[in-house]
């Protein structure tokens, strides 16, 4: 388990992520990915699902056709943790492999 990130530590860590923004309630980070079609979006979700199961840290997400909206938070610490940052970095890499469209 990792502890809750707060204040400057949290702000600096999120600033190093591409396209992720802080959300206050719940304390989380959010991002929307856009893909060219449903299969690309679903391929991305499949890659992330395997990783999430291995690390036992699962995203909250919503999918419609080529869009995947993601919220990352750690319920065990009631906020943002280093596990969320690691998941965000993995998701960004997986999105590139799945053909994410530039925003």
C-alpha positions in Angstrom: 0.0 0.0 0.0 1.1 3.5 -0.7 0.1 6.6 1.3 -2.1 9.5 0.2 -0.3 12.2 -1.8 -1.2 15.7 -0.7 -0.3 19.3 -1.3 2.9 20.1 -3.3 3.9 16.5 -3.6 0.6 15.7 -5.4 0.6 18.8 -7.5 4.1 18.3 -8.8 3.5 14.6 -9.5 0.3 15.3 -11.5 2.1 18.1 -13.4 4.5 15.5 -14.8 1.7 13.5 -16.3 0.5 14.3 -19.8 -3.2 15.4 -20.0 -4.2 14.3 -16.6 -6.1 16.8 -14.4 -6.8 16.9 -10.6 -10.4 16.4 -9.5 -11.3 17.5 -6.0 -14.3 15.3 -5.0 -13.3 12.5 -4.9 -9.6 13.3 -4.7 -8.5 11.8 -8.0 -7.0 12.4 -11.4 -9.0 12.2 -14.6 -8.4 11.9 -18.4 -10.3 11.2 -21.5 -8.7 9.1 -24.3 -10.0 9.2 -27.9 -9.4 6.4 -30.3 -10.4 6.0 -34.0 -12.9 3.2 -33.3 -14.4 0.9 -30.8 -11.9 -1.9 -31.3 -8.9 0.4 -30.6 -10.6 1.7 -27.4 -11.4 -1.9 -26.4 -7.9 -3.0 -27.1 -6.6 -0.3 -24.8 -9.0 -1.3 -22.1 -7.9 -4.9 -22.4 -4.2 -4.0 -22.0 -5.0 -1.9 -18.9 -7.3 -4.7 -17.5 -4.5 -7.2 -17.5 -2.0 -4.8 -15.9 -4.7 -3.7 -13.3 -5.3 -7.2 -12.3 -1.6 -8.0 -11.9 -1.0 -4.9 -9.7 -4.4 -5.2 -8.0 -5.3 -1.6 -8.7 -8.3 -1.0 -10.9 -9.4 2.2 -12.7 -12.9 3.6 -12.8 -13.7 4.1 -16.4 -16.5 4.7 -18.9 -16.4 3.7 -22.6 -18.5 4.9 -25.5 -17.3 3.8 -29.0 -13.8 5.3 -29.3 -13.8 7.3 -26.1 -12.6 6.1 -22.7 -13.0 8.4 -19.7 -10.8 7.4 -16.7 -10.8 8.4 -13.0 -8.0 7.1 -10.8 -8.1 7.2 -7.0 -7.0 4.9 -4.2 -10.0 4.1 -2.1 -7.8 2.5 0.6 -6.2 6.0 1.4 -9.3 8.0 0.3 -7.4 9.9 -2.3 -4.5 10.0 -4.8 -1.5 7.7 -4.3 1.6 6.7 -6.1 -0.3 3.6 -7.4 -2.6 6.0 -9.3 0.4 7.8 -10.8 1.9 4.4 -11.9 -1.4 3.4 -13.4 -1.7 6.7 -15.3 1.8 6.3 -16.8 0.9 2.7 -17.8 -2.3 3.9 -19.4 -0.6 6.5 -21.4 1.9 4.0 -22.8 -0.9 1.5 -23.5 -3.0 4.2 -25.3 -0.1 4.9 -27.7 0.1 1.3 -28.5 -3.6 1.2 -29.1 -3.7 4.1 -31.5 -4.8 7.0 -29.3 -5.7 10.2 -31.3 -3.8 13.4 -30.5 -6.0 15.8 -28.6 
